[in-house]
């Protein structure tokens, strides 16, 4: 793994199909290009994650999600706009835009507009949403520091963006947009 890097180096790694580590609102996370087969496969292998589970996409603003929201009834846009940016992940009906490893075995895709300044800057510099999943192997607690990233993943991570966690004590709330049901509090 390359030592802590700046945004430009991290974005170059993302465009090259790499998986990067970065601080998020509550824990350290792993991110990659949500359209890159190789990056998504590597991410699932790194985490030993069941591909059926899918992953969350984060964006700098709601506009970056337009391709995923293009067929969503206008009435369903209100809860998104009211809760973003912030620690609210919504399960939105997939309109066919999502990569199968992002969606998993579901007919919905998990979307969040981040309020973490570094994640927001990363999505802006990348030019669109990124996968954001906790930096851990399946069943293990998420990494809380860059040192833990090195210990857990070593050379499997293409770059590590230096920064601080956002101060949230828990991961984002996940809700189903169609029903309002809370899936993770």
N, C-alpha and C positions, 0 to 999 in steps of 0.2 A: 504494500500500500504506500502511496505517496504521502508525505507528511501533510499536515494541515495546509489547506490551499485556499486561494481566493476564489471568488465566484467564476471568473473567466476560466480558470483551470478546471473547476468542477463542471461547468457547462460543456467544455470541450470533452471531458470524460463521458458525460451523458450522451452527447451527440455521437461519440465513438462506440456507444453500446455498453458503457460501463455502469456499474452500480456504485453510488456514492453514499457516504454516511454524513449526516448533518443533524444538528440539534433542531428539535421541533418544540411545540407548545409545552409538552409534558415529559417526553423521553427523547433519547437519540433515535433517529430513524434511518431507514435505508430508502433511497430514491433511485428511480431510473425512468427512462423514456417509456411511456405507457403504450407505445406502438411498436417497440422493438422486441421481436420474438426472442432474440438471443439474450438481451438484457433481462427480460421477464423470466425466462427459463433459468438463467443464472441466479436471479434473486430468489426464486422458489427453491432452488437447490441449496443456496447458502443458508436459508432459513429452515430447510427441511419442512417446508410448508406444503400442506395439501393444496394442490392447485384448484380444487373445487371451492375453496373458501373465498377466492378472489382477494383483491386489495383495494385500498382507498386511493382516490386521486385527489390531489390538492391543487388549487390554483391561486393566483394572485388576486383575481377578481372574477365576478360572475361572467363577464364577457368572455373569458378564456374557456368557459364551459359551454358556450353557444352550440358547438357541434353536438354535444351530448344532450342539450336541452331543446333542440330545434323542433321536435315534434311534441313537446310537453304542452298540455293545455295551459293557456295563459293564467287561469285561476290558480294553478299549482306553483306558479313563479313567486307568489306573495310570501309563502313561508320561507323560501330560500332567501329572498331579498331581505326579509325581516331579521334573519338569524345570522347573516354573513356580513363581514368576516367574523369569525369566531369559532369556538370549539364545538361546532355542530356539523355532524356528517349526516347527509341525507341519502337514503336509498331511493334512487330515481329509476323509473322504468327505462330499460336499455332500448335505444332506438336503432340498434344495430351498429353504432359507432364504436363500441367498446371491444377491445381485444379480448378473446376468450379467457386469457389468464388474468385479466383485470376483473372481469365479470365473475369468473369462476362458474359454478354450476347454477348460478342465479339468473333471473330475468331482469335484475336491477343492477345498477352500478352505484358504488358509494362515492359521493362527491362532497368536498369541503373547500370553502374559501378560507384560507389561513389568515390569521391575524399576527403570526410570528414574523417579525420584520425580515429575518434572514431567509425563511422559506418563501416569503412573498418576493423578495429580491431574486431568489433563485428561479422561481417560476417566470418572473418577468424576463430575466436574462436568457432563460431557456427558450422563451417564446410560447409557452403554453403550460398546461397542467403536467404534473409529475406524479408518479406513484409515490406514496408515502406510507410506509409500514414500519412498525417498531423494529428496532435493531436487536434481534434476538433469534435464537434457534427455537423452533416450535416447542412449546411447553416450558420454556425458560423465561425468567424475568427480563424485561427490556434493559438495554444498556442505558446507564445514566451519566456516562462520561466518555470522553474520547479514549481514555485509557482502556475502558471496558471494550470499546469497539476494536481496538488493536488486539486485545486478549481473545475476544470471541472470533473475529473474522480475519485478522492478519492481512495477508496478501489478496484475499478475495474481494476487497473493496478497492475500487479504482482511484478514489480520492476521498478525502475527509475535509469538510468545510469547518473551519474553526468558528466557534460561537458559543453562545449561552442558551440554555433551555429557557423556554418562555415563562416558566413559573406556575403553570397549571399543575395541580396535584394529581390529576387523572386524565386519561385519554379522552378524546371527544365523545360526546353523546352521539349515538347513532339512532336515527329515526327513519321509519318508512314514510316516504312522502305521501303515498296514496292513502294510508290509514292513520298516520300520526303516531302509530305505536312505537314506543321506545324499545329498541333492540339491545342497546347497551347504555346504561346510565352513567 
